[in-house]
């Protein structure tokens, strides 16, 4: 977070020792440590919340894209099914037409007439 090297920390400790005094320095250091730890936990919690929020937004966007792709695929499959059904009906008509024409061209037969 802060770029503080060892020499700077030593200077801060010497100044604190002179200003605060050796009697109160341990209590002040303990209090400062607790504040510093609390601050770090707070910052880490905020970072975690922001990261979770960003991941959630990304997942929602991904979900929206997947739903759009799924709907497009469903429409495509439905259209393909409709095209196949249409072609099947055309083929059935093409097959039935010559058979009907052939049946019409045959002479009528009497099913009760004796066979030869």
KEKE-3310 file (N, C-alpha, C; in steps of 0.2 Angstrom, whole numbers, plus 5000, padded with zeros to 4 digits):
npx = (5004:5008:5024:5036:5052:5065:5074:5066:5056:5064:5068:5056:5053:5063:5060:5047:5050:5057:5048:5036:5041:5049:5040:5027:5027:5026:5012:5006:5012:5005:4992:4992:4996:4984:4975:4981:4980:4966:4963:4969:4961:4949:4951:4955:4943:4934:4941:4938:4924:4922:4929:4920:4908:4912:4914:4902:4895:4901:4897:4884:4883:4889:4879:4868:4873:4874:4861:4855:4862:4858:4844:4845:4850:4840:4830:4836:4836:4823:4818:4826:4819:4806:4809:4814:4802:4793:4800:4799:4785:4784:4791:4783:4771:4776:4780:4768:4760:4764:4760:4746:4743:4746:4737:4725:4726:4725:4714:4697:4693:4683:4681:4673:4672:4675:4691:4703)
npy = (4994:5007:5014:5010:5010:5000:5009:5021:5017:5014:5027:5033:5026:5030:5043:5042:5036:5046:5057:5051:5044:5031:5024:5025:5020:5006:5004:5013:5009:4996:5000:5007:4997:4989:4998:4999:4985:4984:4993:4988:4976:4981:4988:4976:4969:4978:4978:4964:4964:4973:4966:4954:4960:4964:4952:4946:4955:4952:4939:4940:4947:4937:4927:4934:4934:4921:4917:4924:4918:4905:4907:4911:4900:4891:4897:4895:4881:4878:4884:4876:4864:4867:4870:4857:4849:4856:4852:4838:4837:4842:4832:4820:4824:4824:4811:4804:4809:4803:4790:4791:4796:4784:4775:4780:4779:4765:4752:4751:4739:4725:4719:4708:4701:4685:4678:4676)
npz = (5000:5005:5001:5011:5017:5026:5033:5034:5042:5054:5057:5060:5071:5080:5082:5087:5099:5106:5106:5112:5122:5132:5141:5138:5125:5121:5123:5114:5102:5102:5101:5089:5080:5081:5075:5062:5058:5058:5048:5037:5036:5033:5021:5013:5014:5007:4994:4991:4991:4980:4970:4970:4966:4953:4947:4948:4940:4928:4926:4925:4913:4905:4906:4900:4887:4884:4885:4874:4863:4865:4862:4849:4843:4846:4838:4825:4824:4825:4813:4804:4806:4802:4788:4784:4786:4777:4765:4766:4764:4751:4744:4747:4740:4727:4726:4728:4717:4704:4707:4709:4697:4689:4695:4691:4677:4675:4670:4676:4688:4693:4709:4712:4701:4692:4693:4680)
capx = (5000:5013:5031:5040:5058:5067:5077:5061:5053:5069:5068:5049:5053:5067:5056:5042:5053:5059:5042:5031:5044:5049:5035:5020:5029:5023:5005:5005:5013:5000:4986:4994:4996:4977:4972:4984:4977:4959:4963:4970:4956:4944:4953:4954:4936:4932:4943:4935:4917:4923:4930:4914:4904:4914:4913:4895:4893:4904:4893:4877:4884:4890:4872:4864:4876:4872:4854:4854:4865:4853:4838:4846:4851:4833:4826:4839:4834:4815:4818:4828:4814:4801:4812:4814:4795:4791:4803:4796:4778:4784:4793:4777:4767:4780:4780:4761:4757:4764:4756:4739:4742:4746:4731:4720:4726:4723:4706:4694:4692:4678:4683:4669:4672:4679:4698:4705)
capy = (5000:5013:5011:5013:5005:4999:5015:5026:5014:5016:5035:5034:5023:5034:5050:5040:5035:5053:5061:5048:5042:5024:5021:5024:5018:5000:5004:5017:5004:4991:5003:5009:4990:4987:5002:4997:4979:4985:4997:4983:4971:4985:4989:4970:4968:4982:4975:4958:4966:4976:4960:4950:4964:4964:4945:4946:4959:4948:4933:4942:4948:4931:4924:4937:4932:4914:4916:4927:4913:4900:4909:4911:4893:4888:4899:4892:4874:4878:4886:4870:4859:4869:4868:4850:4847:4858:4848:4832:4837:4842:4825:4816:4826:4822:4804:4802:4811:4798:4784:4793:4796:4777:4772:4783:4776:4758:4751:4749:4731:4723:4715:4703:4697:4679:4679:4671)
capz = (5000:5006:5000:5016:5018:5033:5035:5036:5048:5060:5059:5063:5078:5085:5083:5092:5106:5108:5107:5116:5128:5133:5146:5134:5118:5119:5123:5108:5097:5101:5098:5081:5077:5080:5070:5056:5056:5056:5042:5032:5035:5030:5014:5010:5013:5001:4988:4990:4989:4973:4965:4969:4962:4946:4945:4947:4934:4922:4926:4922:4906:4902:4906:4895:4880:4883:4883:4867:4859:4865:4858:4842:4841:4845:4832:4819:4824:4823:4806:4800:4807:4797:4781:4783:4786:4770:4760:4766:4761:4744:4742:4747:4735:4721:4725:4727:4711:4699:4709:4708:4689:4687:4697:4687:4670:4675:4669:4683:4689:4697:4714:4713:4695:4693:4690:4675)
cpx = (5004:5020:5035:5046:5060:5070:5072:5057:5057:5068:5061:5049:5057:5063:5050:5044:5055:5053:5037:5035:5044:5044:5029:5021:5025:5015:5003:5006:5008:4994:4987:4993:4989:4974:4974:4981:4970:4958:4964:4965:4950:4945:4953:4947:4933:4934:4940:4928:4917:4924:4924:4909:4905:4913:4906:4892:4895:4899:4886:4878:4885:4883:4868:4866:4874:4865:4852:4857:4860:4847:4839:4847:4844:4829:4829:4836:4827:4815:4820:4823:4808:4803:4811:4806:4792:4794:4800:4789:4779:4786:4787:4773:4770:4779:4772:4758:4758:4760:4749:4738:4742:4740:4725:4720:4725:4715:4703:4693:4687:4681:4679:4669:4677:4686:4699:4711)
cpy = (5006:5010:5014:5007:5004:5005:5020:5023:5015:5023:5036:5032:5027:5040:5048:5039:5041:5057:5058:5046:5034:5021:5020:5021:5011:5000:5008:5012:4999:4994:5005:5002:4988:4991:5000:4990:4980:4989:4992:4978:4975:4986:4982:4968:4972:4980:4969:4960:4969:4970:4956:4953:4964:4957:4944:4949:4955:4942:4934:4944:4942:4927:4927:4935:4925:4913:4919:4921:4907:4901:4909:4904:4889:4890:4896:4884:4873:4879:4880:4865:4861:4868:4861:4847:4849:4854:4841:4832:4838:4835:4820:4817:4823:4815:4801:4804:4806:4792:4785:4793:4789:4774:4774:4780:4769:4757:4749:4741:4730:4718:4708:4698:4691:4681:4674:4667)
cpz = (5000:5004:5005:5017:5025:5036:5038:5042:5055:5062:5062:5070:5083:5086:5088:5099:5109:5110:5112:5123:5129:5137:5142:5127:5116:5119:5116:5102:5096:5098:5091:5077:5076:5075:5063:5053:5054:5050:5036:5031:5032:5023:5010:5009:5008:4995:4986:4988:4982:4968:4964:4965:4955:4943:4944:4941:4927:4921:4923:4915:4902:4901:4901:4888:4879:4881:4876:4862:4859:4861:4851:4839:4841:4839:4825:4819:4822:4816:4802:4800:4802:4790:4779:4782:4779:4765:4760:4763:4754:4741:4742:4742:4728:4720:4724:4720:4705:4701:4708:4700:4687:4689:4692:4680:4670:4674:4675:4683:4694:4702:4714:4707:4696:4690:4685:4676)
residu = (UNK:UNK:UNK:UNK:UNK:UNK:UNK:UNK:UNK:UNK:UNK:UNK:UNK:UNK:UNK:UNK:UNK:UNK:UNK:UNK:UNK:UNK:UNK:UNK:UNK:UNK:UNK:UNK:UNK:UNK:UNK:UNK:UNK:UNK:UNK:UNK:UNK:UNK:UNK:UNK:UNK:UNK:UNK:UNK:UNK:UNK:UNK:UNK:UNK:UNK:UNK:UNK:UNK:UNK:UNK:UNK:UNK:UNK:UNK:UNK:UNK:UNK:UNK:UNK:UNK:UNK:UNK:UNK:UNK:UNK:UNK:UNK:UNK:UNK:UNK:UNK:UNK:UNK:UNK:UNK:UNK:UNK:UNK:UNK:UNK:UNK:UNK:UNK:UNK:UNK:UNK:UNK:UNK:UNK:UNK:UNK:UNK:UNK:UNK:UNK:UNK:UNK:UNK:UNK:UNK:UNK:UNK:UNK:UNK:UNK:UNK:UNK:UNK:UNK:UNK:UNK)
# end
